[in-house]
Amino acid sequence: MEDLLGTTLILLVACSLAAVSAAALRVPTLLGYLAVGVVLGPSVSGVVAPGETLDFLSELGVALLRVR
């Protein structure tokens, strides 16, 4: 995997900031998460590029959704 720890930390920090910003603006947190995905995704800045790391993180996210 390219840089699993670095990618995970970038996403966690960005999503945390987006959640706080969304709460301050009184909009749903999901909009903040979507904005982070757009900004950090491969189409705009390319911080999170498609590959093995992104596949692993997406599978982990689906597994965590199923636990709930």
C-alpha positions in Angstrom: 0.0 0.0 0.0 1.3 3.4 -1.0 1.0 5.3 2.3 -1.9 4.0 4.3 -1.1 5.9 7.5 -0.6 9.2 5.8 -3.7 8.9 3.7 -5.8 7.9 6.7 -4.5 10.8 8.8 -5.2 13.3 6.0 -8.7 12.0 5.6 -9.4 12.0 9.3 -8.2 15.5 9.8 -10.0 16.8 6.8 -13.3 15.1 7.8 -13.0 16.3 11.4 -12.6 19.9 10.1 -15.5 19.5 7.7 -17.7 18.1 10.5 -16.9 21.1 12.8 -17.4 23.5 9.9 -20.7 22.0 8.9 -22.0 22.1 12.5 -21.0 25.8 12.7 -22.9 26.5 9.5 -25.8 24.4 10.6 -25.8 22.1 7.6 -25.8 18.3 7.6 -22.4 16.8 8.3 -22.7 14.6 5.2 -22.3 17.8 3.1 -19.0 18.4 4.7 -17.8 14.9 4.1 -18.9 15.2 0.4 -17.0 18.4 0.1 -13.9 16.8 1.5 -14.3 13.9 -1.0 -14.5 16.4 -3.9 -11.6 18.5 -2.8 -9.2 15.6 -1.9 -10.3 13.3 -4.7 -8.4 12.5 -7.8 -10.5 15.0 -9.9 -9.4 18.2 -8.1 -6.3 17.9 -6.0 -5.4 14.2 -6.3 -4.3 13.9 -2.6 -6.2 10.6 -2.4 -5.5 8.8 -5.7 -7.2 5.5 -6.8 -5.2 2.5 -5.9 -4.6 -0.2 -3.3 -4.8 2.2 -0.3 -8.2 3.7 -1.4 -9.6 0.2 -2.1 -8.6 -0.9 1.4 -10.0 2.2 3.1 -13.3 1.9 1.2 -13.6 -1.8 2.1 -12.9 -0.9 5.8 -15.6 1.8 5.7 -18.2 -0.7 4.4 -17.2 -3.2 7.0 -17.6 -0.6 9.8 -21.0 0.4 8.4 -22.1 -3.2 8.7 -21.0 -3.5 12.3 -23.5 -0.9 13.4 
